[in-house]
Amino acid sequence: MTSEQARLTAVITTVEQEAQDEAKTLAGEGRTARAIRRLRKSSSLNLHTGSVALDLLVEGGTLPTTHRQALDALREADAALVGELTGVLRQERRDADIQAVKLLRERTGIDLAGGYHLVRELSAQLGR
C-alpha cells in the first residue's frame, strides 16, 4: 500500500468519536503506540493506516464517524473514483455492487467491510 493509499484509507474509514478523542489524548501524552491501538480497536485500520490516521488527528483533522461522512470524504479526496463507482453501480448488472466494492478496494486499500458500507451508502444516495 502506498502512502497515498494509506492516507486515503485513513480518511474514509469510520472511527468512533470517543476513540478519536482518546487517541488524541494518548498521543498528546506521548503514548503513540497506545493511541494507534485505540484507533485500530474501534475500526478496521491496519497498523500503517492507523499510524496515518493518528497523524491526521494530531494535525487537527478528523476522521469520519459515519459512512455518510466517509463517502463525503471520498468525494472530496477522489471525485473521479466516486464517479467511476457511480458508473459501475448504474449498470444493469446483478453484480454491480460487488464490482464497485472491488474497484474501491483496489484503488484505496480499504478493507472488505469498509468498502461494502461505502458502496451501500453510495447506492442508497443514488436511489438503488
C-alpha positions in Angstrom: 0.0 0.0 0.0 1.4 3.4 -1.0 1.4 6.4 1.3 -1.3 8.0 -0.8 -3.5 4.9 -0.4 -2.9 4.7 3.3 -3.9 8.4 3.7 -7.0 7.9 1.6 -7.9 4.7 3.5 -7.4 6.5 6.8 -9.6 9.4 5.6 -12.5 7.2 4.5 -12.5 4.6 7.4 -15.1 5.3 10.1 -13.7 5.6 13.7 -15.9 6.2 16.7 -15.6 9.8 18.1 -14.7 8.5 21.5 -11.8 6.5 20.1 -10.6 9.6 18.2 -10.7 11.7 21.3 -8.9 9.1 23.4 -6.2 8.6 20.7 -5.5 12.4 20.6 -5.2 12.5 24.3 -2.8 9.5 24.4 -0.7 11.0 21.5 -0.5 14.2 23.5 0.9 12.3 26.4 3.5 10.7 24.1 1.8 7.3 24.1 1.7 7.0 20.4 1.6 3.2 20.2 -1.3 3.0 22.6 -3.1 5.8 20.6 -2.8 3.8 17.4 -4.0 0.6 19.1 -7.0 2.6 20.4 -7.9 3.7 16.9 -7.4 0.2 15.5 -9.6 -1.3 18.2 -12.7 0.7 17.1 -12.1 0.5 13.4 -10.7 -1.7 10.6 -7.5 0.3 10.3 -4.3 -1.7 10.0 -1.1 -0.7 11.7 0.1 1.5 8.8 -3.2 3.2 8.2 -3.7 3.6 12.0 -0.5 5.5 12.2 -1.5 7.7 9.3 -4.9 8.3 10.9 -3.3 9.3 14.2 -1.1 11.8 12.3 -4.2 13.3 10.7 -5.8 13.6 14.1 -2.7 15.2 15.7 -2.5 17.7 12.9 -6.1 18.8 13.8 -8.0 16.7 11.3 -10.9 14.5 12.0 -11.9 11.0 10.8 -15.4 10.1 9.7 -17.7 8.6 12.3 -20.5 7.6 9.9 -20.5 6.0 6.4 -22.1 9.2 5.0 -19.1 11.2 6.3 -16.7 8.6 4.9 -18.4 8.9 1.5 -18.2 12.7 1.6 -14.5 12.4 2.5 -14.0 10.1 -0.5 -15.8 12.6 -2.8 -13.5 15.3 -1.6 -10.4 13.3 -1.9 -11.1 11.5 -5.1 -14.1 12.7 -7.0 -13.1 10.7 -10.1 -13.2 7.5 -8.2 -16.7 8.2 -6.9 -17.7 9.0 -10.5 -16.4 5.6 -11.6 -18.1 3.8 -8.7 -21.4 5.6 -9.7 -21.0 4.4 -13.2 -20.5 0.8 -12.1 -23.5 1.0 -9.8 -25.7 2.4 -12.5 -25.0 -0.6 -14.8 -27.9 -3.0 -15.1 -25.7 -5.9 -13.7 -26.6 -8.1 -10.9 -23.1 -7.9 -9.5 -22.7 -4.1 -9.8 -22.3 -3.8 -6.0 -19.6 -6.4 -6.0 -17.7 -4.8 -8.9 -17.9 -1.4 -7.2 -16.5 -2.8 -3.9 -13.7 -4.5 -5.8 -12.8 -1.2 -7.6 -12.9 0.7 -4.3 -10.6 -1.8 -2.6 -8.2 -1.8 -5.5 -7.9 1.9 -5.5 -7.8 2.6 -1.8 -6.8 -0.5 0.0 -9.9 -0.3 2.3 -11.0 -3.5 4.0 -13.9 -5.5 2.6 -16.4 -4.4 5.3 -15.5 -0.7 4.9 -15.7 -0.9 1.1 -19.1 -2.7 1.3 -20.5 0.0 3.6 -19.3 2.9 1.5 -20.7 1.3 -1.7 -24.0 0.6 0.1 -24.1 4.3 1.2 -23.4 5.4 -2.4 -26.1 3.1 -3.7 -28.6 4.5 -1.2 -27.8 8.0 -2.3 -28.3 7.0 -5.9 -31.7 5.6 -5.0 -30.8 2.0 -5.7 
